[in-house]
Amino acid sequence: MSNSSFPVPMLHSTIRIMAPFLLAALGGLFTELAGMLNIALEGLMLIGAFFSVVFAAATGSLFLGIVLGIAASVAAAYVFGFISLNLRANVFITGLATNLFAEGITVVLAFQIFGNKGVIRFENLARLPVLSIPSLQRIPVLGDILVGHNVLVYVSWIMVVVAAIIIYKTPFGLRIRGTGSNPGAVEAIGLSPKRYRMYAILISGFTCGLAGAILSLQMGAFVPGITAGRGWIALVAIYLGNKTPLGIFIACMVFGFAESFSNYAQGAIDVPADFILSFPYIITVIAMIGFSIVQHYRLKGSDT
Amino acid sequence: MAKQRVAKLLSTATGLILTIAISFAIVILLILVLSDEPGRAIYFFFIGPFTKAYYLGNMLNQSIGLMFTGLGIAVAFKSSTFNLGGEGQAYSGALVATVILLALPNMPGIVGGPAALIGAVVIGAFVAGLSGFFKMRWGTDQLISSFLVSSAVILIVNYFVTGPLDDPTNSMLTTARIAEQYQLLLIFKPSKLDISIFFAVATAIGTYFFMQRSHWGYEMRMCGINREFSKYAGINVGKYLLVPMAISGGFHGLAGGITVMGTHYRCLKGVTAGLGWNGIAVALIAKNNPLAVIPAALFFAYLDAGAKAAMLHADVTFELAKIAQGVIFFLVTAQALYGLFDSKKKRKKVAR
């Protein structure tokens, strides 16, 4: 990465920062299409982040760490789904519960295993492999921005395509969408909407687990509350992206840029750090309001 | 009618008992797995809060803030508006109350105290009211906007507490101490229990009558049951997207102000952390009934106190309370648990 000019490193880190948002939002897209507001994204990510780094350190293998981290997150998603669907609990409340539970269990386990409730560093953990293609990197600007990230960043891009294919081109995707828009029709052809809701929740567990793995593995450490509201912003990205994979990609890029900008602004302009940290939330709220204003007047226009 | 009410009450009670039993079972299981002295840890988790007047008083004190935030959420949920921003609203209330009291160091307590609490209510109502306004005006999702606004507010309050208002004579991240005449009377020394617990209970009773007997309360409950129907019945439904949110935020602000004046006497960084989230659980356990908020808040405070006692006397960490609270959150709305009692009875009837 060259430090030729200020915007290039900022855009480079935009690409890196947006990956967890993107993965969480893609998983959330499935639950959203299946007709559920999934606010558990945050907690599922946190569980993925904790278990992937712990298992990676324990097994000495990044790959195994990621797989087991995802497994833990999927298991948590299953509990979340079971209570919401089989015990018929309010999905919004169980989502909150998942977040609180994840916050508690990660700290309790960290304390019991490492005797430490703060930052847990894993010094001899391998770094996530970085994709470097010298020939592409030589392309000015674009090469600097797009190449040279860890492999999971590129996995998240592939997931956009995979999600789009599953949602729009497979019977499974059609049924997921049907479960949200017309569960009666899904039932009428002999399928269970409940089962497709569960599939959607498990998919969100999978992508959130991976999203969490990126967060902790790229730091080589676990920090309590490492997700820091990213699950919520991912949820907003689903709406702003108009519930399409491509739209979500763009929305996540905007949020990635907001955070990257905050990071760079901290060193560059004389604004207190806490104010700058609040920028992503404020930008997200403003984007949300803007979106609803557009929708509001579009609806009004079609009425007359 | 009366019979129906009893049946409903019983089904609610069995559901709650099951929920609490499962959460306790999970805590015990975790302690058995994690602790080297599980007997001691379990004893202090469940009995600890009652072993010393100090623990008991602090537990009662802890419930005060939860009563206010629980009431705030109950009012919002009862009206079908969603306030997920309690954390930021309570924190901003704590800050504003502190700022007002620090600005009036020589006022009599009876003047400055209420002024501070009014300030706390106003800021809480404003922060929550923003989301109500966005919803009323443009249909912006309240759930998410209230959370995002609150997250930004928390960071901004952090800035004031650790920046311009930081007390340089103190190594903690906190503002200066409020003057003595503003510190609420302690009623159960050496614990931190203060006189505001009576105010909290009175507020819960008042809120109950407001919701049940007043014109606004009636219209809010109608909107909660069916907004569309209420619209055709001539109720100004737009107004009731904003009003319950503002009331809810006001209660949260009050919780923050009382926490400062009754317990900490200064606005520490994160002084109200957890009050907002737990207020939601308290309201849910209380089934959004303002009177039931009182025991629900006591119960949640008991979980915290138990975990604290277990941490002091055994080898487990305080976050165990969060797990118990998370499990309760998970199950408290699970209809399957509440249906158990009903369905058995119905089944019996069918069998006969």
Boltz contact constraints between the chains, C-beta under 6 A:
constraints:
  - contact:
      token1: [A, 83]
      token2: [B, 330]
      max_distance: 6.0
  - contact:
      token1: [A, 83]
      token2: [B, 334]
      max_distance: 6.0
  - contact:
      token1: [A, 87]
      token2: [B, 334]
      max_distance: 6.0
  - contact:
      token1: [A, 87]
      token2: [B, 336]
      max_distance: 6.0
  - contact:
      token1: [A, 88]
      token2: [B, 335]
      max_distance: 6.0
  - contact:
      token1: [A, 88]
      token2: [B, 336]
      max_distance: 6.0
  - contact:
      token1: [A, 89]
      token2: [B, 333]
      max_distance: 6.0
  - contact:
      token1: [A, 89]
      token2: [B, 334]
      max_distance: 6.0
  - contact:
      token1: [A, 90]
      token2: [B, 333]
      max_distance: 6.0
  - contact:
      token1: [A, 93]
      token2: [B, 333]
      max_distance: 6.0
  - contact:
      token1: [A, 94]
      token2: [B, 330]
      max_distance: 6.0
  - contact:
      token1: [A, 96]
      token2: [B, 329]
      max_distance: 6.0
  - contact:
      token1: [A, 97]
      token2: [B, 326]
      max_distance: 6.0
  - contact:
      token1: [A, 97]
      token2: [B, 329]
      max_distance: 6.0
  - contact:
      token1: [A, 97]
      token2: [B, 330]
      max_distance: 6.0
  - contact:
      token1: [A, 100]
      token2: [B, 326]
      max_distance: 6.0
  - contact:
      token1: [A, 100]
      token2: [B, 329]
      max_distance: 6.0
  - contact:
      token1: [A, 101]
      token2: [B, 326]
      max_distance: 6.0
  - contact:
      token1: [A, 104]
      token2: [B, 319]
      max_distance: 6.0
  - contact:
      token1: [A, 104]
      token2: [B, 322]
      max_distance: 6.0
  - contact:
      token1: [A, 104]
      token2: [B, 323]
      max_distance: 6.0
  - contact:
      token1: [A, 104]
      token2: [B, 326]
      max_distance: 6.0
  - contact:
      token1: [A, 105]
      token2: [B, 323]
      max_distance: 6.0
  - contact:
      token1: [A, 107]
      token2: [B, 319]
      max_distance: 6.0
  - contact:
      token1: [A, 108]
      token2: [B, 317]
      max_distance: 6.0
  - contact:
      token1: [A, 108]
      token2: [B, 319]
      max_distance: 6.0
  - contact:
      token1: [A, 111]
      token2: [B, 317]
      max_distance: 6.0
  - contact:
      token1: [A, 112]
      token2: [B, 34]
      max_distance: 6.0
  - contact:
      token1: [A, 229]
      token2: [B, 151]
      max_distance: 6.0
  - contact:
      token1: [A, 232]
      token2: [B, 147]
      max_distance: 6.0
  - contact:
      token1: [A, 272]
      token2: [B, 159]
      max_distance: 6.0
  - contact:
      token1: [A, 272]
      token2: [B, 163]
      max_distance: 6.0
  - contact:
      token1: [A, 274]
      token2: [B, 155]
      max_distance: 6.0
  - contact:
      token1: [A, 274]
      token2: [B, 158]
      max_distance: 6.0
  - contact:
      token1: [A, 274]
      token2: [B, 159]
      max_distance: 6.0
  - contact:
      token1: [A, 275]
      token2: [B, 159]
      max_distance: 6.0
  - contact:
      token1: [A, 277]
      token2: [B, 155]
      max_distance: 6.0
  - contact:
      token1: [A, 278]
      token2: [B, 152]
      max_distance: 6.0
  - contact:
      token1: [A, 278]
      token2: [B, 155]
      max_distance: 6.0
  - contact:
      token1: [A, 278]
      token2: [B, 156]
      max_distance: 6.0
  - contact:
      token1: [A, 281]
      token2: [B, 148]
      max_distance: 6.0
  - contact:
      token1: [A, 281]
      token2: [B, 151]
      max_distance: 6.0
  - contact:
      token1: [A, 281]
      token2: [B, 152]
      max_distance: 6.0
  - contact:
      token1: [A, 282]
      token2: [B, 152]
      max_distance: 6.0
  - contact:
      token1: [A, 284]
      token2: [B, 148]
      max_distance: 6.0
  - contact:
      token1: [A, 285]
      token2: [B, 145]
      max_distance: 6.0
  - contact:
      token1: [A, 285]
      token2: [B, 148]
      max_distance: 6.0
  - contact:
      token1: [A, 285]
      token2: [B, 149]
      max_distance: 6.0
  - contact:
      token1: [A, 288]
      token2: [B, 140]
      max_distance: 6.0
  - contact:
      token1: [A, 289]
      token2: [B, 134]
      max_distance: 6.0
  - contact:
      token1: [A, 289]
      token2: [B, 140]
      max_distance: 6.0
  - contact:
      token1: [A, 292]
      token2: [B, 138]
      max_distance: 6.0
  - contact:
      token1: [A, 292]
      token2: [B, 139]
      max_distance: 6.0
  - contact:
      token1: [A, 292]
      token2: [B, 140]
      max_distance: 6.0
  - contact:
      token1: [A, 293]
      token2: [B, 138]
      max_distance: 6.0
  - contact:
      token1: [A, 296]
      token2: [B, 138]
      max_distance: 6.0
  - contact:
      token1: [A, 296]
      token2: [B, 139]
      max_distance: 6.0
